[in-house]
Amino acid sequence: MTKSPRPFLFALAVLAAATLSIAAAPKPKADDLKFTDVHAQTVEFIGYYKSIQLTSEQEAIKREALTQLPAPCCSENTAYTCCCPCNMAKSTWGLSAYLITQKGYDAARLKTKVAEWHKFINPAGFSGNVCSTGGCGRSFAKNGCGGMGATVTP
């Protein structure tokens, strides 16, 4: 008496379907980037600023998004220009470069995520006059720019 191969084939089909459904599971959305550690992520984003070169099309996305936001430390400037390359500005620009090149962000999504970053690094908000009041060396949480050089004081 020969056993039917049907139970084995059925089990194999179920296993194959499960494997395919796992492989086809949706990838995390770009918005899944969570801000969790001000210091570590500031250093990470500054690294992106230093290492990611944007194309002219990508730079246009960055410009469109960041010119709509005031620079937190010097609100007479935009987040796109700021008044100087302080650590806050470099983290903003690096985060932007990463989101555009690696996550495919458009200007609207980028503006929202950068505003979220600024809120995360100082939940109390920024005065907008940090640079003119000597706050460049203060931490973000204390209404500062996080420093100007290689030492980050977020």
N, C-alpha and C positions, 0 to 999 in steps of 0.2 A: 504494500500500500504506500503510495507516494503522497507526500504532503504537498498541498498547494502552495505556490510561492506568493500568493496574494497577501497574506498578512505581512510578510517581509517587505513586499513592494509597497504596501500601504504605509508601513512604518518609515520606509525610506522616503516616500513622497512627503510625509508629514515633516520629517527632519529637513528635507530640502526646502520646503515652504517656509519653515521657521527660520532657517538660515538666510533665505532671501529676504524675508521681512525684516530681520535684524539689519542686514546690509542696506536695505532700502529705507530704513528709518530716517526721518528727517534729521539733518545735521543741525547743531545749535545755530540759532539765528545770530546775526551780527550784533543785535542788541543784547545778547547774553554777556557782553563784556561788563563785568562788575568791578566797581571800584571798592577795594578792600583795604589797601595799605598805602597811605599817602606817601611815605618815604620811598618804599620799594617801587611803587608805580611811577613816582616822579623820576626816579633814576632810570627806570625802564623807558619811559616816554622821551626823556632827554636823549637816551641812546638811539631811539628811532629818529629823532630830530637830526642827529649827527650822521645816521647811516642810510636813511631812505631819501632817495632823489625822486622828486615828483616830475612827471611830464608836464608840458604846458597845459594840457587838458585837466590833469589832476590838480595842478596849481590853481586853475580857474575855479574848481569846486571848493578848494580851501578858501580862496579869496571871497567867493560868494557867501560862504557860510560865516567866516570869521569877521567879515566887515559888518555884519549885522549885530555883532556882540561888542559891547565896550570892553576894553582891556580892564580887568578887575583892579589892577594896580594904578592905572592912569586913565581914567574914563574919558579924557579928551582924545584918546587914541582908540582905535579898534583892536580887537583881539588879533586881527591879522597883522597889524603893524606894531602895536605896543609902542613904547618909547625907547625900549632897549631889549637886548636879548637876556633878560633875567631868567632865573630858573622857572618861574611860573610861565613865562612866555614860551620858553623852549619846551616845557612839558606839554603845553597846549599845541604847539606846532608839531611836535613829535607824535602826540596822540592823533592829531588830524592826519598826518602822513600815513600812519599805521592804518587808521580806519578807512581811508580812501584806497590805499594800495592793497591791503590784505582782506578787508571786509566789504569793499565795494560801496562804501557810503556815498550818497549823493549829498548835496549841500544842505537840504532840510534836516536830514538825519544827523549830519555832522554838527550842525548848529545846536541841535538838541543835546547831543552827547557831550559836546564841549561845555555847554551850560551846566550839564549834570556834573562834569568834572570840577568846574569852578565851585559849585555848591558843595560838593564832597570835600574839597580841600579846605573850605572855610564855611561851614554851615551858617555862621552868623552873618556872612556877606562881607564884601569889601567896601571901603569908604570911597574908592576911586581916586584918592589922592596920595596913595602910598609913596610914590616916588618923590613927590614934592614935599613930603613931611619926614623924610629920612627913614622910611620903612623898608628899604631894599633888603637889608640883612635879616629882617624879622621873618619868623615862620609864617606860612600861609594862614594858619589858625589865629595868628596874632596880627592879622591885617598887613602881612608883609609879602615880599616877592620871593622869599625862599632863598635869597642870596643871588650873587651874580656870577660866581665862578664854579669851580669843580666841586666845592663843598656845598651840598644841598642841605638846607635847613627848613624843610617843609613842616 
